[in-house]
Amino acid sequence: MNERSRATLGGRFTFPGTSLTVQRMGYGAMQLAGPGVWGPPKDPDGAIAVLREAVAAGVNHIDTSDFYGPHVTNQIIRKALHPYPAGLVIVTKLGARRPPDKSWQPAISPEDLTTGVHDNLRNLGLDVLDVVNLRVMGAIDSPLEGSIEAPLTALADLQRRGLIRHVGLSNVTAAQVAEAQAITDIVCVQNNYNLARRDDDALIDDLARQGIAYVPFFPLGGFSPLQSSTLSSVAGRLGATPMQVALAWLLHRSPNILLIPGTSSVAHLRENLGAGELTLSPAAVAVAAH
Ligand SMILES: NC(=O)c1ccc[n+]([C@@H]2O[C@H](COP(=O)([O-])OP(=O)(O)OC[C@H]3O[C@@H](n4cnc5c(N)ncnc54)[C@H](OP(=O)(O)O)[C@@H]3O)[C@@H](O)[C@H]2O)c1
């Protein structure tokens, strides 16, 4: 990869208090499992091609979890990319399990979290995990207030044992972030946020002041990708696609936002990475936001 492509993947961001620097444009691997994030993909070679294309293009931040599949997504990442190139940061998450009925259930006991770490290490082929998010189940796609002290203390113990380098949080409230910071350093927060869903505006600004990464999940709207006539008209004027505008808007929203759009398609991946080269005028930012 050349310096030009590095410069255009949204620029770089260093997770606070770490030596981990990533391009702001990353990749989310959840779409690589089968339908409903369950079982193998319809096109296993295609899944491998997407990951290899992302890394070849300069992506060095991949978001995953061992409960995608379950196990399947991490195994595909390992098959596609192991031995991992220097500088690749794989961020995973713990806190859920997938029973045979394919539902998403909390898994936050010390035993669950220990098992989850070892599942990730084995399936990714790693000795230590760079960043692990505690995924709080809350109301599935949005957080609910309540103490997270017990599971986070258990995760911090696994960090002290050297199995995890850095800790993040997912699906949390501002109060839960503050509670967590009294237990261990938090390097990133991954919550549901995009052009159409902006509950976290104050939290993003607060984390930006602290240099903590904010990583929106569903940056393109998730299972129902974003669509609006405004987005299409801004995109049309810029000669870009609506998805590129949605991603570029997030990059413009705050310098601590890191993107992990998900796709199972090389064409969509290329399109999404192109958003890192899109400059939005203040007027386009304002219009896209309405
Ligand atoms: N912490 C959490 O609780 C949590 C929850 C959900 C997701 N995540 C993470 O966040 C990442 C991103 O979320 P996500 O993948 O669910 O949602 P997303 O990135 O908002 O959108 C993915 C959807 O958009 C489609 N898509 C992607 N690029 C496109 C393009 N250029 N044009 C048209 N359609 C496009 C994908 O389909 P195609 O495959 O056809 O491109 C897929 O259906 C996940 O991969 C996962 O790593 C975390």
The ligand as an SDF file (V2000), in Angstrom:
LIG
                    3D

 48 52  0  0  0  0  0  0  0  0999 V2000
  -21.2520   -3.3690   19.0760 N   0  0  0  0  0  0  0  0  0  0  0  0
  -22.3680   -3.7960   18.5450 C   0  0  0  0  0  0  0  0  0  0  0  0
  -23.3150   -4.0870   19.2170 O   0  0  0  0  0  0  0  0  0  0  0  0
  -22.4790   -3.9280   17.0680 C   0  0  0  0  0  0  0  0  0  0  0  0
  -23.7470   -4.0990   16.4820 C   0  0  0  0  0  0  0  0  0  0  0  0
  -23.8140   -4.1790   15.1100 C   0  0  0  0  0  0  0  0  0  0  0  0
  -22.6670   -4.0950   14.3450 C   0  0  0  0  0  0  0  0  0  0  0  0
  -21.4540   -3.9430   14.9550 N   0  0  0  0  0  0  0  0  0  0  0  0
  -20.2080   -3.7830   14.1590 C   0  0  0  0  0  0  0  0  0  0  0  0
  -20.3960   -2.6700   13.3290 O   0  0  0  0  0  0  0  0  0  0  0  0
  -20.1110   -3.0230   11.9750 C   0  0  0  0  0  0  0  0  0  0  0  0
  -20.9700   -2.1920   11.0490 C   0  0  0  0  0  0  0  0  0  0  0  0
  -22.3260   -2.4760   11.2430 O   0  0  0  0  0  0  0  0  0  0  0  0
  -23.1950   -3.3210   10.2180 P   0  0  0  0  0  0  0  0  0  0  0  0
  -22.3040   -4.0630    9.2970 O   0  0  0  0  0  0  0  0  0  0  0  0
  -24.1860   -4.1050   10.9760 O   0  0  0  0  0  0  0  0  0  0  0  0
  -24.0390   -2.1920    9.4990 O   0  0  0  0  0  0  0  0  0  0  0  0
  -23.6740   -1.0270    8.4550 P   0  0  0  0  0  0  0  0  0  0  0  0
  -22.2080   -0.9300    8.2650 O   0  0  0  0  0  0  0  0  0  0  0  0
  -24.4350    0.1630    8.8850 O   0  0  0  0  0  0  0  0  0  0  0  0
  -24.3920   -1.5560    7.1360 O   0  0  0  0  0  0  0  0  0  0  0  0
  -24.1680   -2.8040    6.6100 C   0  0  0  0  0  0  0  0  0  0  0  0
  -25.2460   -3.0510    5.5660 C   0  0  0  0  0  0  0  0  0  0  0  0
  -25.1090   -2.1080    4.5170 O   0  0  0  0  0  0  0  0  0  0  0  0
  -24.8600   -2.7780    3.2850 C   0  0  0  0  0  0  0  0  0  0  0  0
  -23.8470   -1.9870    2.5830 N   0  0  0  0  0  0  0  0  0  0  0  0
  -22.5660   -1.7670    2.9550 C   0  0  0  0  0  0  0  0  0  0  0  0
  -21.9490   -0.9700    2.0850 N   0  0  0  0  0  0  0  0  0  0  0  0
  -22.8620   -0.6550    1.1420 C   0  0  0  0  0  0  0  0  0  0  0  0
  -22.8200    0.1320   -0.0260 C   0  0  0  0  0  0  0  0  0  0  0  0
  -21.7140    0.7780   -0.3810 N   0  0  0  0  0  0  0  0  0  0  0  0
  -23.9470    0.2430   -0.7860 N   0  0  0  0  0  0  0  0  0  0  0  0
  -25.0820   -0.4100   -0.4190 C   0  0  0  0  0  0  0  0  0  0  0  0
  -25.1770   -1.1750    0.6950 N   0  0  0  0  0  0  0  0  0  0  0  0
  -24.0740   -1.3010    1.4620 C   0  0  0  0  0  0  0  0  0  0  0  0
  -24.3960   -4.1560    3.6380 C   0  0  0  0  0  0  0  0  0  0  0  0
  -24.7880   -5.0760    2.6690 O   0  0  0  0  0  0  0  0  0  0  0  0
  -23.7260   -5.7670    1.6470 P   0  0  0  0  0  0  0  0  0  0  0  0
  -23.0770   -6.8790    2.4080 O   0  0  0  0  0  0  0  0  0  0  0  0
  -24.5850   -6.2240    0.5390 O   0  0  0  0  0  0  0  0  0  0  0  0
  -22.7580   -4.6960    1.2470 O   0  0  0  0  0  0  0  0  0  0  0  0
  -25.1520   -4.4010    4.9430 C   0  0  0  0  0  0  0  0  0  0  0  0
  -26.4670   -4.8460    4.6690 O   0  0  0  0  0  0  0  0  0  0  0  0
  -20.4190   -4.5290   11.9360 C   0  0  0  0  0  0  0  0  0  0  0  0
  -19.8440   -5.1310   10.8060 O   0  0  0  0  0  0  0  0  0  0  0  0
  -19.8990   -4.9760   13.2630 C   0  0  0  0  0  0  0  0  0  0  0  0
  -18.4950   -5.1900   13.1740 O   0  0  0  0  0  0  0  0  0  0  0  0
  -21.3500   -3.8420   16.2930 C   0  0  0  0  0  0  0  0  0  0  0  0
  1  2  1  0
  2  3  2  0
  2  4  1  0
  4  5  1  0
  4 48  2  0
  5  6  2  0
  6  7  1  0
  7  8  2  0
  8  9  1  0
  8 48  1  0
  9 10  1  0
  9 46  1  0
 10 11  1  0
 11 12  1  0
 11 44  1  0
 12 13  1  0
 13 14  1  0
 14 15  2  0
 14 16  1  0
 14 17  1  0
 17 18  1  0
 18 19  2  0
 18 20  1  0
 18 21  1  0
 21 22  1  0
 22 23  1  0
 23 24  1  0
 23 42  1  0
 24 25  1  0
 25 26  1  0
 25 36  1  0
 26 27  1  0
 26 35  1  0
 27 28  2  0
 28 29  1  0
 29 30  1  0
 29 35  2  0
 30 31  1  0
 30 32  2  0
 32 33  1  0
 33 34  2  0
 34 35  1  0
 36 37  1  0
 36 42  1  0
 37 38  1  0
 38 39  2  0
 38 40  1  0
 38 41  1  0
 42 43  1  0
 44 45  1  0
 44 46  1  0
 46 47  1  0
M  CHG  2   8   1  16  -1
M  END
$$$$
